[in-house]
Amino acid sequence: MKTPLRMALLGGGLLIVIAMALAVDQPAPVVVFTNDSGKWVDCPGMPAGCQMLKLYGDASAPGEFAVRFKYQAKYRIGPHTHAVDEHATVISGGPFHVAVGDTFDEHSPSGQTVHASGLMVVPAGIHHFAWAEGETILQVNGIGPFKRNFLNPADNSSGIPK
């Protein structure tokens, strides 16, 4: 009688272990993103010449996100800030320029140039502006919510100069 009881307990224990193994979350699959991973749309609140591609997450909500911006040559982004750090990589094209200040000035002594594969990090709260010399694809990764807060929305120097 002891042997069938042991077998039943062993079989039951084995079933519990198998059930627990199946209940464990499986690792997420590897996901690769390209410039063809979705639909490019016009950048909300920005003049023509800026398109964006959402890769993952939602930049306007709490949590991780990645988005790409495609800027036409000579595109300017007026002085603005972000509430969180901006981590931006030039994926292709460029060069892309960034400078610190309250007024757009392509000759600002604080200007820095970012070439393809280069990464820039702009700390939260820093007044800065940027421009694309050639057509540029820029990827921004971070923890949302992420938003551009223009210093003077009425005097937005963004877009392509006329």
N, C-alpha and C positions, 0 to 999 in steps of 0.2 A: 504494500500500500504506500510505502514511503516513496518509491520510485515514481509512480504516476503523479503524486503531489509535487515532487521536485521538478518533474518535466513540465507540469502545468505552470508552476511558478517561474521557471526558467523561460518558458514560451511567452508567458505574460510580460515578463521583464523585457524580453527581446522586442515584443510588440510596442511597448512603451518607448524604448530607445529609438526604434524606427520611426514612430509617430513624432517624437520630438525632433529628430533630424529633419524630417520633412517640413515641420512647422517653422524651422529657422529660416529667416529671410535669406534668399539667394543673393549673391552679390550682383550689383547692377552691371549690365553689359557695358562694354567700352563703346563710347559714342564719339564719332569724328565729325567735326563741323567744317564746312567749306563756304566759300562765297555763294555757292549754289544750294545751301542748306535750307533756304526759305525764300520768301518774297521780300525784295527790297521795297521799302515804302518811303514816301517823303517824310522828312523829320518834322514832327509836330512842333509848332511854334517857331520854326526857323524859315528864313527865306529860301527860295528855290536854289538848287545846287547842292543840297544836303539830302542824302538818303540813308536809311538805317535798316539793319537786318538783325532781328532778335535771334540770338543763338540759343540761350536757355535762361530760365528765370524771368523775373519781372523787375526791371530797374526801378520802377515806381513803388515797389512793395518791399517789406523786410525780407532779406534772404540773398543768397548768391545770384548773380546774373552775369551774362556776357552779351554784349551788343556790338555790332560793327557799324561804323559810319563811313559813308563814301562821300568825299568832298570833291567838287569840281576844282580844277586848277584855279588859283587866285581866291578861293573861298576864304572868308574871314569869319571868325567867331569873336564877337565883341566881349568887352570886359565882364567877367562873371565870377561867381564862386560856386562851391558845392558844400553841402553839409557834411559830406564824407570824403575821404581821400579818393583821388582819381588815379587809377592805374591804367595807362593807355599805351598800347603797342602799335607802331606803324607796321601794318601787315604788308602793304605794297604801295608803290608810288612814292610820292613825296618830292622833296623833303617836306616835313611838317615842322612848323615853328611854334614855339610857345614863349611867352614873356609875362612878367609880373607887372601889374600896374592898373590904374583906374581909367586910363585913356588908351585907346588903340593906337599903337605906334610901331610900325614894322622896323624902325631903327632903334628901338629901345635897347639900352645897354644890358638889360636883363634877359634879352632874347637868347634862346637856345634852339639848336636845330636837332631834329630827330629824323634819322634815316630809316629806311626799311629794316625791320627786325629790332629797332631800338625801342626801349621802354622809357616812359616818363612817369613820374609819380608827383602829383600836385597835392600837397596836404590840404585837408579840409579848411575852408575859410580863407584861403589865399586868393586875392584878387588877381586874375590872370586873363589873358586873351591869346588867341592862336590864329594861324593861317596856314593854308596849304599852298605850297608853291606850284606843284603839279597835282594832277588827280591823285588822291590819297585815300587808302582804306585804313581806318584806325579802329582798333578793337579796344573797348573799355570793359574791364572786369572789375567786379567789386561786390560789396555787400550793400544792398539797397536799404532804404530808398535813396536813389541817386537822381538828382535834378540839377539843371543849370539855373542859377538865380542871377539874372543880368543886373548889373549895378544900376543902370539907368535904362529901363525898358523903352522909354520914350525916345531915347537916342541910341537905338540899337545899331551898332556898326557892323552887324553880321551880314553875310551874303557876299555876292560878287560885286566889287566896286563898278560903278557905271562910268 
